[in-house]
Each structure stands twice: as C-alpha cells, then as structure tokens.
Amino acid sequence: MAPFELALPSRRGDVDQALLELDKRDAFDRTVDELIGHTDDNSCTKEVTMGIDNALASVAVTDLHVATAWYAQLFGRAGTTPMTELAEWQFPRGGWLQVYQLPERAGQGSCTLAVSDVAAVIKQLSAMGVDISQRSSDSNVKTVRVTDPDGNHIAFAEAMDSTLAQ
C-alpha cells in the first residue's frame, strides 16, 4: 500500500465498529480534557495531581529460577509467583520488588532498597559471596551497591536523615 492510500473496512459492520471505536476515543479525550482543563492551544488550566499509593520496582532476568533462588537467599525468604514469568517480594513498610524473566532486557535494571541497618546487610551480602566493595557514606545516607547474577544494580540505602525516604 502506498503511503497515501487508505485501507477501508470491507464490510458495513466493520465500518460501524470502526466509527464506534473512534466515538469512544473522542468521548474519552473530551472527558480527560474537561478534567484537566485542556484548551485548544494544549495548555492546562487546572492543577492535576496523581494519587499514587505505592511503588513497585522490577528487574528483568535471564533465568527466573536462578534469579529467584538468589533473591530468596538475599531476602531470607521465598517470593510469591503470581504469574509463571514473575516472582515478587513485598516489604513490611510497603513496596515490592518484582523479578521477571525477559532475557533481552536482563541486566539493564536498577533499584534502591531502603534498609534500617546497612552494616547488617553488608555482613549478609559478604556471607553470600557478593562483591560489597561499592560502598559510600555521608551524613545523610550509607549505601552498598551490588549486582545480581544478571548484572542488575541493587543498592541498599540506610537513611541517616529522617527527612529522606526510608
């Protein structure tokens, strides 16, 4: 098909369905525009805030079974598997870490996990044979950065300042 050609639906029912979908999208767009106060020049007249309740971090891995065993040892407990290609761990004060099998993205992720005692984490990581040489500390936070078997970067951070995320 040349760039200027338009593929038309072959049956009347297909045309009606396509028009119905366009009407739904148009109605949705109008509703969103009303909510946020969009104007014709694409500016907004109302302040909009998002009600985010929690956050999930996720990292891609090559082999879910290998990764789940490593993370289970790291966290001292098995994760749950709500889907065959995903394992996850929920943390006591909120938040989750999801590990999912997607080899083409494995090793490209990073996340930071807030801990109350980074020295204890360093001791545990050392016992697991994990490289703990990437450490930093200042008056606000103490961190250790490690990589999982796929190369994803995991930071453990202990906030020394109570105004920082904990």
Summary of the structure (lengths in Angstrom):
residues: 166
radius of gyration: 23.9
end to end distance: 56.3
largest distance: 70.0
contacts: 389
relative contact order: 0.13
helix: 30%
strand: 28%
